Amino acid sequence: MLLACLQDLHFLAAAQLKAVKAKKGYSYWVRTPENINKKEKLPVIIFLHGRSLSGHDLNRVKRYGVLRAIEKGKDLDAIVVAPQTSNGWDPDKVIDVLDQVLKEYPADEHRVYVCGMSMGGYGTMDVAGKYPDRIAAAVAICGGGTASYACNLTQVPLWIQHGSADRLFLLLNPRRYIMPSKSATKKLMQR
């Protein structure tokens, strides 16, 4: 009887942070909020780290960003995914992580948000540019991206932040990347 009652329980009791070690592709952290109803679909926030957190020690990914904010008390009613790369971001591998999360958690495939800092900002722009139909919105901090994906960014709400005093990534990088998407927007509006 007790077992039958437990099987009908639709809530996860406490927030969970779980490390997923990948044999192929990116290993990642996935964090679910407290008291989630498995029948209710939650948004997904994917955080892409910068070069300083690269490597094979997944704990490094918690040093800054969304997981660090949660650790300091910020609560998000979303599934947070924080993959780790050792050598730049591959949009296909990020989408592979997303697909795995969509299979295993009560995640809303129409509310997927990607954000990143520095190298993660580049990854953010590349994921949003290569897969605009999979991303609801994106936030890139101090990044740029691959020019061939730029025109697709007209389909994704973006918030791009970049400091003019950044010596590592010049402000020209995101400007060069955004210009093709502005041109594509003008062409779309002329139709």
C-alpha positions as CSV (number, residue, x, y, z in Angstrom):
1,M,0.0,0.0,0.0
2,L,2.8,2.4,1.0
3,L,4.6,1.6,-2.2
4,A,1.5,2.4,-4.3
5,C,1.2,5.8,-2.6
6,L,4.9,6.6,-3.2
7,Q,4.5,5.8,-6.9
8,D,1.7,8.3,-7.1
9,L,3.8,11.1,-5.5
10,H,4.4,13.6,-8.3
11,F,6.7,16.0,-6.5
12,L,10.4,16.1,-5.9
13,A,10.8,17.2,-2.3
14,A,14.0,19.2,-2.3
15,A,16.2,21.0,-4.8
16,Q,18.7,18.7,-6.3
17,L,22.1,19.3,-7.9
18,K,23.3,16.3,-9.9
19,A,26.5,15.7,-11.8
20,V,26.1,13.9,-15.0
21,K,29.4,12.4,-16.3
22,A,29.4,11.9,-20.0
23,K,31.4,9.2,-21.8
24,K,31.0,11.3,-25.0
25,G,30.1,14.9,-25.3
26,Y,29.9,17.3,-22.3
27,S,29.6,16.4,-18.7
28,Y,27.2,18.7,-16.9
29,W,25.5,19.7,-13.7
30,V,21.7,19.7,-13.6
31,R,19.8,21.5,-10.8
32,T,16.1,21.1,-10.3
33,P,14.1,23.4,-8.0
34,E,12.3,22.3,-4.8
35,N,8.8,20.8,-4.9
36,I,8.5,20.4,-8.7
37,N,5.5,18.8,-10.1
38,K,6.6,16.2,-12.6
39,K,3.4,16.9,-14.6
40,E,4.3,20.6,-14.9
41,K,6.9,21.6,-17.5
42,L,9.7,23.9,-16.3
43,P,11.9,26.3,-18.2
44,V,15.5,25.3,-18.8
45,I,18.4,27.6,-18.3
46,I,21.7,26.5,-19.9
47,F,24.8,28.3,-18.5
48,L,28.0,28.2,-20.6
49,H,31.1,29.0,-18.7
50,G,34.2,30.9,-19.8
51,R,37.7,29.6,-20.5
52,S,38.8,29.8,-16.8
53,L,36.4,27.0,-15.8
54,S,37.4,24.7,-18.7
55,G,38.7,21.3,-18.0
56,H,37.6,18.0,-16.6
57,D,36.8,18.9,-13.0
58,L,33.1,19.6,-13.1
59,N,33.2,21.3,-9.7
60,R,35.0,24.3,-11.4
61,V,31.7,25.1,-13.1
62,K,30.2,26.1,-9.8
63,R,32.8,28.9,-9.2
64,Y,30.7,31.6,-11.0
65,G,27.5,32.0,-12.9
66,V,24.0,30.6,-12.4
67,L,25.0,27.7,-10.1
68,R,27.0,30.1,-7.9
69,A,24.1,32.5,-7.6
70,I,21.8,29.6,-6.5
71,E,24.4,28.5,-4.0
72,K,24.4,32.1,-2.6
73,G,20.6,32.0,-2.1
74,K,19.1,33.0,-5.5
75,D,16.2,30.6,-6.2
76,L,15.1,29.9,-9.7
77,D,11.9,28.1,-10.7
78,A,13.7,26.4,-13.6
79,I,15.9,23.5,-14.5
80,V,19.5,24.8,-14.6
81,V,22.0,23.0,-16.8
82,A,25.7,23.8,-16.6
83,P,27.9,21.8,-19.0
84,Q,31.7,21.8,-19.0
85,T,34.0,22.0,-22.0
86,S,37.7,21.6,-22.2
87,N,38.2,23.4,-25.5
88,G,35.5,25.9,-26.7
89,W,31.8,25.3,-27.1
90,D,30.3,23.1,-29.8
91,P,26.6,24.0,-30.4
92,D,25.8,20.5,-31.4
93,K,27.1,19.1,-28.1
94,V,25.2,21.7,-26.1
95,I,22.0,20.6,-27.9
96,D,22.8,17.0,-27.1
97,V,22.9,17.9,-23.4
98,L,19.6,19.8,-23.8
99,D,18.0,16.8,-25.5
100,Q,19.1,14.5,-22.7
101,V,17.7,16.9,-20.1
102,L,14.4,17.1,-22.0
103,K,14.2,13.3,-21.9
104,E,14.9,12.9,-18.2
105,Y,13.2,15.9,-16.5
106,P,9.9,17.8,-16.7
107,A,11.3,20.4,-19.0
108,D,9.5,22.7,-21.4
109,E,11.2,22.5,-24.8
110,H,9.6,25.9,-25.8
111,R,11.2,27.7,-22.8
112,V,14.9,27.0,-23.2
113,Y,17.2,29.9,-22.4
114,V,21.0,30.0,-22.9
115,C,23.4,32.3,-21.3
116,G,27.2,32.5,-21.0
117,M,30.2,34.7,-20.1
118,S,33.3,35.3,-22.2
119,M,34.0,32.1,-24.1
120,G,30.5,31.1,-22.9
121,G,29.2,34.2,-24.5
122,Y,30.6,33.0,-27.8
123,G,29.0,29.6,-27.1
124,T,25.7,31.3,-26.3
125,M,25.7,33.2,-29.6
126,D,26.6,30.1,-31.5
127,V,24.0,27.9,-29.9
128,A,21.3,30.5,-30.5
129,G,22.5,31.2,-34.0
130,K,22.7,27.6,-35.1
131,Y,19.5,26.4,-33.3
132,P,17.2,29.5,-33.2
133,D,14.2,27.2,-33.3
134,R,15.3,25.6,-30.0
135,I,16.1,28.7,-28.0
136,A,13.5,31.0,-26.5
137,A,16.1,33.8,-25.6
138,A,19.8,34.2,-25.0
139,V,22.1,36.4,-22.9
140,A,25.7,36.7,-23.9
141,I,28.2,38.6,-21.7
142,C,31.6,39.6,-23.2
143,G,31.4,37.3,-26.2
144,G,31.0,37.2,-30.0
145,G,30.3,34.3,-32.2
146,T,30.6,32.5,-35.6
147,A,29.7,34.8,-38.4
148,S,27.9,32.1,-40.4
149,Y,25.3,31.8,-37.6
150,A,24.7,35.5,-37.2
151,C,21.7,36.0,-39.6
152,N,19.7,33.4,-37.6
153,L,19.9,35.6,-34.5
154,T,17.1,37.7,-35.9
155,Q,14.8,34.9,-34.7
156,V,16.0,34.9,-31.1
157,P,15.5,37.6,-28.4
158,L,19.0,38.6,-27.3
159,W,20.6,40.6,-24.5
160,I,24.2,41.2,-25.3
161,Q,26.4,42.8,-22.6
162,H,29.9,43.9,-23.1
163,G,32.2,46.4,-21.2
164,S,34.1,48.9,-23.2
165,A,37.1,48.5,-20.9
166,D,37.4,44.7,-21.6
167,R,40.9,44.1,-22.8
168,L,40.5,40.4,-23.4
169,F,37.5,40.6,-25.8
170,L,37.3,43.9,-27.6
171,L,33.9,45.5,-28.0
172,L,34.4,45.1,-31.8
173,N,33.9,41.3,-31.5
174,P,30.2,41.4,-30.7
175,R,29.7,44.4,-33.0
176,R,31.2,42.5,-36.0
177,Y,28.9,39.6,-35.2
178,I,25.7,41.6,-34.8
179,M,26.2,43.5,-38.1
180,P,25.2,40.6,-40.3
181,S,22.1,40.0,-38.2
182,K,21.1,43.6,-38.6
183,S,21.6,43.4,-42.3
184,A,19.4,40.2,-42.4
185,T,16.7,42.0,-40.3
186,K,16.6,44.9,-42.8
187,K,16.2,42.4,-45.7
188,L,13.4,40.6,-43.9
189,M,11.6,43.9,-43.2
190,Q,11.9,45.0,-46.9
191,R,10.0,41.9,-48.1
